[in-house]
Amino acid sequence: MKTLVCSCNDTLPIDPPALREALRLAAGEDAAEGLSAGHRLLCRREAGAFQQAAQGQDALLVACTQEARLFSELHAQTEGAPPLVERPIRFLNLRETAGWSAEARERPAALPPKLAALIAEAQRPDPPPVAQVSYRSAGRCLVIGAPADLAGVLPLLGDALDLTLFLDGPAAPLPQDRLVPVLGGRIEALQGWLGAFTLRWRDEAPIDLDLCTRCNACVSACPEGAIGLDYRIDMTRCDRQRACLSACGVAGAIDFEREAAPREQGFDLVLDLGARSLLDLHQPPQGYHHVPLRAADGAARLSAAVVALRSAVGVFDKPKFFDYRVKLCAHSRNEREGCRACIDVCSAQAIQSRATVEGPDRGGIRVEPHLCVGCGACTTVCPSGALSYRYPGPDELGGRMRTLIGGYLKAGGEAAAGRPLLLLHSQQGGRQAIEALGRAAQAGPQAFGGPAPSPRPGATARRRGLPLAVLPLALWHSASVGLELWLSALAWGARGVVVLLSGEEAPDYRRALAAQAALGQALLQGLGWSGTPLRLIDLAGAEAPEAELEAGLHAALAEGLRPALAPAVFAAGSDKRAQLELVLDHLLAHAPQAAALPAALPLPSVPGSASPWGAVAIDTGRCTLCMACVGACPASALVDNPERPELRFIEKNCVQCGLCVGTCPEQALALQPRLLLAEAGRARREPRVLHAQEPFRCVRCSKPFGTLKAIENMVAKLAGHAAFQGAAAERLKMCGDCRVVDLYSDPREVRITDL
C-alpha cells in the first residue's frame, strides 16, 4: 500500500526516517517501503506527488482528512488513475489524533511509535462486506399537526412529495384549496419505517374531511354556530336540528350516524409537527421526523427535516448490523422467559420477544433490521453470543485493536511513552470531540514557542491534546464493543481501555456499558490487579468537553492496569464465549497472586444485565430431579446422567439467563454470579454433581423407574384424590409395566364386559 504522510506545514513534528523504521517494526517491510513521509504541503505545492502516487495500482492511504475532498477531486483529474469505485482512497487523521499535542512538540522522538501504530491499523485490508437492508420510498408523506402549521409546510414539500395532512391540534381554519388529502380523528398507533409506515386512527367526527368540498354551506346553515372553518362540529353547542345535513346536499360529507370505525393507511415518510412525538424513542425509525415548531430550535429543525424528506424518495440500502443465532439464544424456552437484556437495552425497539408467537418460529427473539440503527448495544449485553455485531465483526474489530496495540509496542512505544491506552469512540460525536481537543492543543502562538496571548472572548482554551500513549479507534457506535474485547485489549498489552461517550448515546447504553465496566473491574481486582483500567468518559452536558476529555484520559493513564500484563498471542475470534475463555486463561496464567486466589470470585449482580459467568445454587430438599431445568437450559450447562438420577452442572457453559430458575416447578434453583477459580480454572470445564438420589424401585418388580423424592411428592399430592385410594394408590409406586399388569389382573376391578 502506498502511504502519503504530510507534516501539514511543519505543524506535525515528523521525522521521516524514524517513522519509516517504526512502521517497519510495527507492520513489516512492505508497509515501510510504501511510506512517503517527506511532504510539507501535499494538498498545495506538492499536489503533484499525490497525483503521481494515484497513477499507480497500489492501494492508496493519505494521512489527511482535512483535504479529503480536494484529494478526491485531484484523483478524478489525474490521467491514468484507477476510478475511485475500483480503488478508493483511504484517509487517516494524524494531526488531531497524534501530532497536534503538547507531548509531540516536547518529545518529537517519542511520536513515531504512535504514528506507526495508527498507520498500520489504517493499512489493514477492508473487512468482508455485510448483508444489506433495503428501503423503498415513493414519497407518500404524512404530515401531522395543527392546521396553521400544516399550511406553512405545504410550499416546502408539496412539489416533491405526495402529501397527506392529518389534523392534530387546536381548531383553526383549514385552507380552502383542496391541494392535498386531509384526514382527522384520534390517532391510535403509528408504526413502521422508511417506505413502510402504517397509521391507525379512529375518525369520530360527523364531517368527513376527505369528502368535504369546503363550500361552507354547513357553516352558514348551522343556527347554533357549532361548525367553524375547521369543519369540526362542537357537539356541546349542537342541538341536533340537522340543518347542516340539508345544506351539505349531494356532497354527503356529514353523517351523524357514522360509526367511529378504525381506519388504517400506509405512508413512506412522516413529518410530525406535534409538541410531543408519536414515537417517543431515542432512536426513531428512518423516515420519521419530529419537529416541535414551538421549540426554540423549531425553525432550524424544520429546515433539516425538509431537506431530509425531499431527498428520501427512491431505493436506499444500509448494512445489516447484526447476526442472530437462535440456537444460542437464552431468551425463552417452553413459553418461559429468561434473559431479556437485548430487548431492554434497544433504544429503537427493534427487538421483540417471540415467546408467545405461534408456529415454527416460536421462541427466541426477532430483530427487525429496518429499525436497527447499528448501535450494537444488544450484542454487547448478550451473554451467550446469540447476537453478534457485524459492521464489522468482532474478529475484525479485535484484529484492529491488536494491530494498534501490537504495532505500538513493537515500534518501541512502551519505552517512549509507556504502555498504550486504547480510546474507543464513535465515528461522529466521539471523533468530533477528539478533533476539538487536538485543535485546542495546536491553537495559539505558544505552539511555536511564543508567549501565551490573552484569549479573546469565546476562544477555546489551550489544551495539551491526546497523550502519545493514547491510541484512538473509531467505531460505528461506542456501544458496539463490550467486555470480551475490552479484556482482550488488556491481554494484548494495553494499560487500559477508555470508552468515550459523546452525549449521543441512549441512557440505557450508558447503563449497560457501566455495568460491563463494573463487571470487568471486579474480575481484574479479584484476580489481583490494581488500578482502574476500564473507564467511561461521558461528555454529555459537559461545559468544557475538551477539558473533561483531557482530564479523563490523564486519569486513565495514571490508573492503568498494575502490574503490567504480559502480551497474549491469541487472535480475536467471532465467538463471544470462546473469546472470553481465551482471555480468562491468559489472565489466570498471569495473575499477580495466583497461589492466593479464592476458590470462587463473587461478581456484581446488576439489574437488567446478566453476568457472563456464574453458578446455579440448588435446594436439594426441594429438588425432585424432574430434569425440567435440563430441558430449559439453552447452553447445556445443566445436564443429566442417563445412568442414574443425577443433575450435573458445567459452569463454563452457564450464561446466567435464569431459564432454569423460571422453569423449576419446585422453585429449587437460584442464580449465583461468580467466577469459579478452583484448580486454576479447570474446574469450570468439568461437570460436577449438583444433586443425586437413589432411584425409587418398583414395589412389585424392584425395577428403578424414578426418584424417591418424586414418588413421595406424587403420593402425597394425590393422597386425597378419589381415584387414588386403596390398591390404586399402591400402583403409583409401580413402574409402567407393573401398573398395567396389576390393573388387568386385579379381580376387584370392574371391566367393561361386566357391564
C-alpha positions in Angstrom: 0.0 0.0 0.0 1.2 3.5 -0.9 1.0 5.7 2.2 1.4 9.5 1.9 2.2 11.4 5.2 2.4 15.2 5.3 3.7 17.4 8.1 0.9 19.9 7.4 3.1 23.0 7.0 5.5 21.6 9.7 2.9 21.6 12.4 3.4 17.8 12.8 7.0 17.1 14.1 7.5 14.1 11.8 11.0 12.6 11.3 10.6 10.5 8.0 13.5 8.1 8.7 12.4 7.4 12.2 8.7 7.0 11.1 9.8 4.6 8.4 11.8 2.5 10.9 8.9 2.5 13.4 6.5 1.4 10.7 8.8 -1.4 9.6 8.9 -2.7 13.2 5.1 -2.3 13.6 3.8 -3.6 10.3 6.7 -5.1 8.3 9.0 -4.2 5.5 6.2 -3.8 2.9 4.4 -1.2 4.9 7.7 0.8 5.4 8.6 0.6 1.7 5.3 2.1 0.7 5.7 5.1 3.1 6.2 8.5 1.6 6.6 10.9 4.6 8.7 13.8 3.4 5.9 16.1 2.4 5.1 19.5 3.9 2.1 20.7 1.9 0.8 17.7 0.0 -2.5 19.4 -0.7 -0.9 22.5 -2.2 2.6 22.9 -3.6 3.3 19.1 -3.6 0.0 18.0 -5.1 1.9 16.5 -8.0 3.4 13.9 -5.6 -0.2 12.8 -4.8 -1.1 12.6 -8.4 2.0 10.5 -9.2 1.1 8.1 -6.4 -2.5 8.0 -7.6 -1.4 6.8 -11.1 -0.1 3.5 -9.6 -2.1 0.4 -9.0 -1.3 0.0 -5.3 -3.9 0.8 -2.6 -3.6 4.4 -1.6 -3.6 5.8 2.0 -3.4 9.6 2.6 -2.8 10.7 6.1 -5.1 13.7 5.9 -8.8 14.0 6.4 -8.9 17.8 6.3 -8.4 17.9 2.5 -10.2 14.6 1.6 -12.5 16.3 -0.9 -9.6 18.0 -2.6 -7.6 14.8 -3.0 -10.7 13.0 -4.4 -11.1 15.8 -7.0 -7.4 15.7 -7.8 -7.6 11.9 -8.2 -10.5 12.3 -10.7 -8.5 14.8 -12.7 -5.3 12.6 -12.8 -4.8 10.8 -16.1 -4.2 7.1 -15.6 -5.5 6.9 -12.1 -7.9 4.0 -11.5 -11.5 5.1 -10.8 -12.5 5.5 -7.2 -15.1 2.8 -7.4 -12.3 0.4 -8.3 -9.6 1.7 -5.9 -11.0 4.0 -3.2 -8.7 6.3 -1.3 -8.3 5.8 2.4 -7.9 8.8 4.6 -6.3 8.9 8.1 -6.1 11.8 10.6 -2.7 12.1 12.2 -3.0 15.8 13.1 -5.6 15.9 15.9 -5.1 12.3 17.0 -1.3 12.3 17.3 0.9 15.2 16.1 -1.1 18.1 17.5 -0.3 17.6 21.1 2.0 19.1 23.7 3.8 15.8 24.2 4.6 15.6 20.4 6.1 19.1 20.5 8.0 18.5 23.7 9.3 15.0 22.8 9.1 14.5 19.0 11.3 11.5 19.2 8.6 9.7 21.1 6.0 10.3 18.3 6.9 7.7 15.6 5.6 4.6 17.5 2.1 6.1 17.8 2.2 7.3 14.2 3.3 3.9 13.0 0.6 2.1 15.0 -2.2 4.4 13.6 -0.8 3.9 10.0 -0.5 0.1 10.5 -4.2 -0.1 11.6 -5.3 2.1 8.6 -3.4 -0.2 6.2 -5.4 -3.3 7.3 -7.4 -4.9 4.5 -11.1 -4.0 4.2 -13.4 -6.2 6.2 -15.7 -8.5 4.2 -18.9 -6.9 3.0 -22.1 -7.4 5.1 -25.6 -8.1 4.0 -27.8 -5.1 3.1 -31.2 -4.0 4.2 -33.3 -2.1 1.5 -35.9 0.6 1.8 -38.3 1.7 -0.9 -39.9 5.1 -0.8 -42.4 6.5 -3.3 -42.6 9.8 -1.5 -46.0 9.4 0.2 -45.6 11.7 3.2 -47.9 12.1 6.2 -47.8 15.5 7.9 -49.3 15.6 11.4 -50.0 18.9 13.1 -52.3 21.8 13.7 -53.9 23.5 10.6 -51.8 26.7 11.0 -48.6 24.6 11.0 -49.7 22.5 8.1 -50.2 25.5 5.8 -46.6 26.6 6.2 -45.3 23.1 5.3 -47.2 22.8 2.0 -45.0 25.1 0.0 -41.8 23.4 1.3 -42.7 19.8 0.4 -45.7 19.9 -1.9 -43.7 20.0 -5.2 -41.5 17.0 -4.3 -43.7 14.7 -2.2 -47.2 13.2 -2.2 -48.6 14.8 1.0 -51.4 13.8 3.2 -52.4 16.1 6.1 -53.6 14.8 9.5 -55.2 17.4 11.7 -54.0 17.1 15.3 -54.1 20.2 17.5 -56.3 23.1 18.4 -59.1 24.1 16.0 -58.2 26.6 13.2 -59.5 27.4 9.7 -58.4 24.9 7.0 -57.1 26.0 3.7 -59.9 26.4 1.1 -57.9 24.9 -1.7 -58.0 21.1 -1.7 -54.4 20.6 -2.8 -53.8 17.5 -0.7 -56.0 15.0 1.2 -56.9 15.9 4.8 -57.6 13.4 7.5 -58.6 13.8 11.1 -59.6 11.9 14.2 -57.9 10.2 17.1 -54.5 8.5 16.3 -54.2 5.1 17.9 -50.9 3.9 16.6 -48.0 4.8 14.2 -45.6 2.0 13.3 -43.1 1.2 10.7 -40.0 2.7 9.0 -39.0 4.4 5.8 -41.3 3.2 3.0 -43.5 1.1 5.3 -45.2 3.3 7.9 -48.7 2.4 9.0 -51.1 4.9 10.6 -54.1 3.7 12.5 -56.7 6.1 13.7 -60.4 6.4 14.7 -62.5 9.0 13.0 -65.3 10.0 15.3 -66.3 13.4 13.7 -69.6 13.7 11.8 -67.9 15.6 8.9 -65.7 13.5 6.6 -62.8 15.9 5.7 -62.0 13.9 2.6 -65.5 14.3 1.2 -65.9 17.9 2.3 -65.7 20.4 -0.6 -65.2 23.5 1.6 -68.3 25.1 0.2 -69.1 26.4 3.8 -72.9 25.8 3.3 -73.0 23.9 6.6 -71.2 26.7 8.4 -73.9 29.2 7.2 -76.8 26.9 7.8 -75.9 25.9 11.4 -78.2 28.0 13.7 -76.1 27.3 16.7 -72.8 28.3 15.2 -71.4 24.9 16.1 -69.5 24.5 12.9 -66.4 26.6 12.1 -64.0 26.8 9.2 -62.0 23.9 10.7 -65.1 21.8 9.7 -65.4 20.3 13.1 -68.8 20.2 14.9 -68.8 21.3 18.5 -71.3 18.7 19.9 -71.8 20.7 23.1 -73.4 23.5 21.1 -75.3 21.4 18.5 -79.0 20.9 19.4 -79.4 18.3 16.6 -81.6 20.4 14.3 -79.5 18.9 11.5 -79.8 21.9 9.2 -76.3 21.1 8.1 -77.4 17.8 6.7 -79.8 19.5 4.3 -77.2 22.2 3.4 -74.5 19.6 2.6 -76.8 18.1 0.0 -75.3 15.8 -2.6 -71.7 16.1 -1.2 -72.8 13.8 1.6 -69.8 14.7 3.8 -71.9 14.9 7.0 -73.3 11.8 8.7 -74.2 11.9 12.4 -74.8 8.2 12.4 -71.5 7.2 11.0 -69.7 4.6 13.1 -66.3 5.6 14.6 -64.7 2.6 12.8 -60.9 2.2 13.0 -59.1 3.3 9.8 -55.6 2.4 8.5 -53.4 3.8 5.8 -49.8 3.4 4.7 -47.1 6.0 4.1 -43.4 6.2 3.2 -42.5 9.2 5.3 -43.8 11.0 8.4 -43.4 14.6 9.5 -44.7 15.0 13.0 -45.2 18.7 14.0 -46.8 17.9 17.3 -45.5 19.1 20.6 -44.9 15.5 21.7 -43.5 12.8 19.4 -45.8 10.0 18.5 -42.7 7.7 18.5 -41.0 8.6 21.8 -37.8 6.8 21.1 -34.2 7.8 21.5 -33.6 6.3 18.0 -36.8 6.9 15.9 -37.1 4.9 12.7 -35.6 6.2 9.5 -38.1 8.3 7.6 -39.8 9.7 10.7 -39.0 13.3 11.7 -40.4 15.0 14.8 -40.3 18.8 14.6 -41.9 20.7 17.5 -42.3 24.1 15.8 -42.9 25.9 19.1 -39.5 24.9 20.4 -36.6 27.4 20.3 -34.8 25.5 17.6 -38.1 24.6 15.7 -37.3 26.5 12.6 -33.8 25.0 12.3 -35.1 21.5 12.8 -37.8 22.0 10.3 -35.3 23.1 7.7 -33.2 20.0 8.3 -36.3 17.8 8.2 -37.4 19.3 4.9 -34.0 18.6 3.3 -34.1 15.0 4.5 -37.6 14.4 3.4 -37.2 15.8 -0.1 -34.2 13.5 -0.6 -35.9 10.4 0.8 -37.5 9.2 -2.5 -36.1 6.1 -4.1 -34.4 2.9 -3.1 -31.9 3.0 -0.2 -29.6 0.4 1.3 -28.0 0.2 4.7 -25.9 -2.5 6.4 -27.5 -5.3 8.4 -25.5 -4.6 11.5 -26.2 -7.9 13.4 -26.2 -11.6 13.1 -28.6 -13.7 15.2 -28.2 -17.5 16.0 -31.4 -18.7 17.6 -29.9 -21.9 18.9 -27.7 -19.9 21.3 -30.4 -17.5 22.4 -31.3 -17.7 26.1 -34.4 -15.5 26.0 -37.2 -18.1 26.1 -37.8 -21.9 26.2 -41.1 -23.7 26.5 -43.1 -20.4 27.0 -40.8 -19.4 29.8 -38.8 -16.1 29.6 -35.2 -15.9 30.7 -32.6 -13.4 29.5 -34.1 -10.2 28.0 -31.0 -8.0 28.1 -31.1 -7.2 24.4 -34.8 -6.3 24.5 -34.4 -3.9 27.4 -31.4 -2.1 26.1 -32.5 -1.5 22.5 -33.3 2.2 22.1 -35.0 1.7 18.7 -37.4 -1.0 19.9 -36.1 -3.1 17.1 -36.1 -6.3 19.2 -39.2 -8.2 20.2 -39.9 -11.5 22.1 -41.2 -14.4 20.1 -42.0 -16.4 23.2 -45.8 -16.2 22.6 -45.7 -16.5 18.8 -47.4 -19.5 17.3 -45.9 -21.5 14.6 -42.4 -22.8 13.6 -40.7 -19.5 14.6 -41.9 -19.7 18.2 -39.4 -18.9 20.8 -36.3 -16.6 20.9 -36.4 -13.0 19.7 -37.0 -11.2 16.5 -34.8 -8.3 15.4 -36.3 -6.0 12.8 -33.3 -5.0 10.6 -35.2 -2.0 9.2 -35.5 -0.5 12.7 -32.0 -1.4 13.8 -29.7 1.6 13.8 -26.4 -0.3 14.4 -25.6 0.8 17.9 -24.6 -2.8 18.8 -25.6 -2.5 22.4 -27.7 -5.7 22.1 -24.6 -7.6 21.1 -22.6 -6.1 23.9 -25.1 -7.2 26.6 -25.9 -10.6 25.1 -24.4 -13.2 27.5 -24.5 -16.1 25.1 -23.2 -14.6 21.8 -26.5 -15.3 20.1 -26.4 -11.7 18.8 -23.1 -10.6 17.3 -22.1 -7.3 15.7 -21.2 -7.5 12.0 -20.2 -3.9 11.0 -17.5 -5.0 11.3 -17.5 -8.3 13.1 -15.8 -8.9 16.5 -12.9 -10.7 14.8 -12.2 -7.7 12.6 -12.6 -5.2 15.4 -10.4 -7.3 17.6 -7.8 -7.5 14.8 -7.8 -3.7 14.5 -7.2 -3.4 18.3 -4.4 -6.0 18.2 -2.8 -4.2 15.3 -2.9 -0.9 17.1 -1.6 -2.1 20.4 0.9 -4.6 19.0 2.3 -2.2 16.4 2.8 0.5 19.1 4.6 -2.0 21.4 6.8 -3.4 18.5 7.8 0.1 17.4 9.1 0.9 20.9 6.1 2.8 22.2 6.4 1.4 25.7 9.9 2.8 26.1 9.0 6.1 24.5 5.7 6.9 26.3 4.6 3.9 28.4 2.1 1.2 27.7 -0.8 2.3 25.4 -4.3 3.3 26.4 -7.0 2.3 23.9 -9.6 5.0 23.3 -12.8 3.7 21.8 -15.1 6.4 20.3 -17.9 6.8 17.8 -17.3 8.0 14.3 -19.5 11.1 14.8 -19.7 12.7 18.2 -16.6 10.9 19.6 -14.4 11.9 16.6 -15.6 15.5 16.8 -14.6 15.7 20.5 -11.1 14.2 19.8 -10.6 16.6 16.9 -11.7 19.6 19.0 -9.2 18.6 21.7 -6.4 18.3 19.1 -7.2 21.7 17.6 -7.3 23.3 21.1 -3.8 21.8 21.7 -2.4 23.3 18.5 -4.0 26.7 18.5 -2.1 29.8 19.7 1.4 31.2 19.1 2.8 29.2 22.0 2.7 26.2 19.7 5.9 27.7 18.2 7.5 28.8 21.4 5.9 32.2 21.6 4.3 33.8 24.7 0.8 32.9 25.7 -1.7 35.5 24.4 -4.7 36.9 26.2 -7.6 34.8 24.8 -10.3 36.7 23.1 -13.9 36.2 24.4 -15.3 32.8 23.3 -11.9 31.4 22.3 -11.0 27.8 23.1 -8.7 27.4 26.0 -5.2 25.9 25.2 -5.1 22.2 26.0 -2.3 19.5 25.8 -4.2 17.3 23.4 -4.2 13.5 23.2 -1.2 12.0 25.0 1.2 9.9 22.9 0.2 6.7 24.8 -3.4 7.1 23.8 -4.5 5.1 20.7 -7.9 6.2 19.4 -10.0 3.7 17.5 -13.2 4.8 15.7 -16.3 2.6 16.0 -19.6 2.9 14.2 -21.1 3.3 17.7 -19.4 3.3 21.1 -21.8 0.7 22.5 -20.9 -1.9 19.9 -17.8 -3.3 21.8 -18.1 -4.9 25.2 -16.2 -6.8 27.8 -14.7 -9.6 25.8 -12.8 -7.2 23.5 -12.0 -4.8 26.4 -10.3 -7.6 28.3 -8.7 -8.8 25.1 -7.2 -5.4 24.6 -5.6 -5.6 28.1 -4.4 -9.1 27.3 -2.7 -7.8 24.1 -0.7 -5.2 26.1 -2.9 -2.1 26.7 -2.7 -0.5 30.1 -6.4 0.4 30.0 -9.5 0.8 27.8 -11.5 4.0 27.7 -14.9 4.3 26.1 -15.8 7.9 25.1 -19.4 8.8 25.4 -20.1 12.0 23.5 -23.7 12.5 24.6 -25.4 10.9 21.5 -25.8 7.6 23.3 -29.1 6.5 24.8 -29.3 6.3 28.7 -29.7 2.6 28.5 -26.5 2.3 26.6 -24.6 4.2 29.3 -26.0 1.9 32.0 -25.1 -1.2 30.0 -21.5 0.0 29.4 -21.2 1.0 33.0 -22.3 -2.5 34.1 -19.8 -4.1 31.8 -17.0 -1.9 33.2 -18.0 -2.7 36.8 -18.0 -6.4 36.0 -14.6 -6.2 34.4 -13.2 -4.2 37.2 -14.4 -6.7 39.8 -12.9 -9.5 37.8 -9.5 -7.9 37.5 -9.3 -6.7 41.1 -10.4 -10.2 42.3 -7.5 -11.7 40.3 -5.0 -9.4 42.0 -4.6 -6.4 39.7 -4.9 -2.8 40.9 -5.9 0.4 39.1 -9.0 1.3 37.1 -8.1 0.0 33.6 -11.7 0.0 32.3 -13.3 3.5 32.2 -16.1 5.5 30.6 -15.6 9.2 29.9 -19.0 10.9 29.5 -19.1 14.3 27.9 -22.9 14.6 28.0 -23.7 18.0 29.4 -20.1 19.0 29.9 -19.5 22.7 29.9 -15.9 22.3 28.7 -15.8 18.9 26.7 -12.1 19.3 25.8 -11.0 19.8 29.4 -13.3 16.9 30.5 -11.8 14.6 27.9 -8.2 15.6 28.6 -8.6 15.2 32.4 -10.3 11.8 31.9 -7.5 10.5 29.7 -4.8 11.6 32.1 -6.6 9.9 35.0 -6.9 6.7 32.9 -3.2 6.8 32.1 -2.4 7.2 35.8 -4.7 4.5 37.0 -4.0 1.8 34.4 -3.6 -1.9 34.9 -0.9 -2.7 37.5 1.2 -4.7 37.3 1.7 -4.9 33.6 0.3 -7.9 31.9 2.4 -10.0 29.5 1.0 -9.6 26.0 -1.0 -12.5 24.8 -0.5 -14.2 21.4 -4.1 -15.3 20.7 -6.1 -13.5 18.0 -9.6 -12.2 18.0 -12.4 -14.6 17.1 -16.0 -14.3 16.2 -17.4 -16.3 19.1 -18.0 -14.3 22.2 -17.8 -17.1 24.7 -14.7 -18.6 23.2 -13.0 -15.2 23.2 -13.9 -14.8 26.9 -12.4 -18.2 27.6 -9.1 -17.2 25.9 -8.9 -14.0 27.9 -9.7 -15.8 31.2 -7.0 -18.4 30.6 -4.4 -15.6 29.9 -5.5 -13.6 33.0 -5.4 -16.7 35.2 -2.0 -17.7 33.9 -0.5 -14.3 34.7 -2.5 -13.3 37.8 -0.2 -11.4 40.2 -1.1 -13.7 43.2 -2.2 -16.9 41.5 -1.4 -19.0 44.6 -3.6 -16.9 46.8 -6.7 -16.7 44.6 -10.0 -17.8 46.2 -11.8 -20.9 45.0 -14.6 -18.7 43.6 -14.7 -15.0 42.9 -18.0 -13.2 43.5 -19.2 -11.0 40.7 -21.5 -8.0 40.9 -25.2 -8.6 40.1 -26.5 -5.7 38.0 -30.3 -5.5 37.4 -31.1 -5.9 33.8 -27.6 -7.2 32.9 -26.7 -10.9 33.0 -23.3 -11.9 34.2 -21.4 -14.0 31.6 -20.2 -16.3 34.4 -21.9 -17.9 37.3 -23.3 -20.9 39.1 -26.7 -22.3 39.8 -27.4 -22.9 43.5 -29.8 -25.7 44.3 -32.0 -26.5 47.3 -31.7 -30.3 47.4 -34.5 -30.5 49.9 -36.9 -29.2 47.2 -35.4 -30.7 44.1 -37.1 -33.9 42.8 -34.7 -34.4 39.9 -37.6 -33.9 37.4 -34.9 -32.6 34.9 -37.2 -29.8 33.7 -34.2 -27.4 34.1 -32.1 -29.6 31.8 -34.6 -29.3 29.0 -34.8 -25.5 29.5 -31.1 -24.8 29.6 -30.1 -23.3 26.2 -26.3 -23.6 26.9 -26.1 -27.2 28.1 -24.8 -26.0 31.4 -27.3 -28.3 33.2 -27.1 -31.9 32.1 -28.5 -35.2 33.4 -26.9 -38.6 33.8 -28.5 -41.3 31.6 -27.3 -44.0 34.0 -28.9 -42.7 37.3 -31.0 -39.9 38.8 -28.3 -37.2 38.8 -28.3 -33.5 37.9 -24.9 -32.2 36.8 -23.6 -28.7 36.0 -20.9 -27.4 33.7 -20.1 -23.9 35.0 -18.2 -22.7 31.9 -21.4 -23.0 29.8 -23.7 -21.1 32.2 -24.9 -17.7 30.8 -27.0 -16.8 33.9 -30.1 -16.4 31.8 -32.5 -17.7 34.5 -34.5 -20.0 32.3 -33.8 -22.9 34.7 -35.0 -20.8 37.7 -38.2 -19.9 35.9 -38.8 -23.5 34.7 -38.2 -25.3 38.0 -41.7 -26.4 39.4 -40.3 -26.7 42.9 -38.5 -23.3 42.9 -35.4 -25.1 44.0 -32.8 -23.1 41.9 -31.2 -19.7 42.1 -28.5 -17.9 40.1 -25.1 -17.1 41.7 -22.9 -14.7 39.7 -19.3 -15.7 40.2 -16.2 -17.0 38.5 -15.0 -20.4 39.7 -11.2 -20.4 40.0 -10.7 -23.8 41.6 -7.9 -25.9 40.1 -6.6 -22.9 38.1 -10.0 -22.6 36.4 -10.1 -26.1 35.2 -13.0 -27.0 37.5 -15.2 -24.7 35.4 -14.9 -27.0 32.4 -15.7 -30.3 34.2 -19.2 -31.4 35.1 -20.0 -31.6 38.8 -22.9 -33.2 40.5 -25.4 -30.7 41.9 -27.9 -33.2 43.2 -28.3 -37.0 43.2 -30.7 -39.5 44.7 -31.1 -43.2 44.8 -33.7 -44.4 42.3 -37.1 -45.5 43.6 -37.7 -49.2 42.9 -41.0 -50.7 41.8 -42.8 -52.3 44.8 -43.7 -55.2 42.5 -40.7 -56.0 40.4 -38.0 -53.8 42.0 -37.1 -52.1 38.7 -35.8 -48.5 39.2 -38.2 -46.0 37.5 -37.9 -42.7 39.3 -36.5 -40.9 42.3 -37.6 -41.4 45.9 -38.4 -37.7 46.3 -40.5 -37.5 43.1 -42.6 -40.6 44.1 -43.1 -39.4 47.6 -44.2 -36.0 46.4 -46.6 -37.6 43.9 -48.1 -39.9 46.5 -48.6 -37.0 49.0 -50.2 -34.7 46.4 -52.7 -37.4 45.3 -53.4 -38.9 48.7 -56.8 -37.2 48.9 -57.9 -37.9 45.3 -60.8 -40.3 45.0 -59.2 -42.1 42.1 -56.1 -43.0 44.0 -57.3 -44.8 47.1 -56.5 -48.3 48.3 -54.9 -50.5 45.6 -54.9 -47.6 43.2 -52.7 -45.6 45.5 -50.2 -48.6 45.6 -50.0 -48.5 41.8 -48.4 -45.1 42.0 -45.3 -46.9 43.4 -45.2 -49.3 40.4 -43.3 -49.0 37.2 -45.3 -48.5 34.0 -45.3 -52.2 33.1 -46.3 -53.5 36.5 -49.0 -50.8 36.7 -50.7 -52.2 33.6 -50.4 -55.8 34.7 -51.8 -55.1 38.1 -54.7 -53.2 36.7 -55.7 -56.0 34.4 -55.1 -58.8 36.9 -56.9 -57.3 39.9 -60.2 -59.2 40.3 -61.8 -56.3 42.2 -61.5 -54.0 39.1 -64.8 -53.5 37.1 -64.4 -54.5 33.5 -66.4 -53.2 30.5 -67.5 -56.8 29.8 -69.2 -56.9 33.2 -71.5 -54.0 32.4 
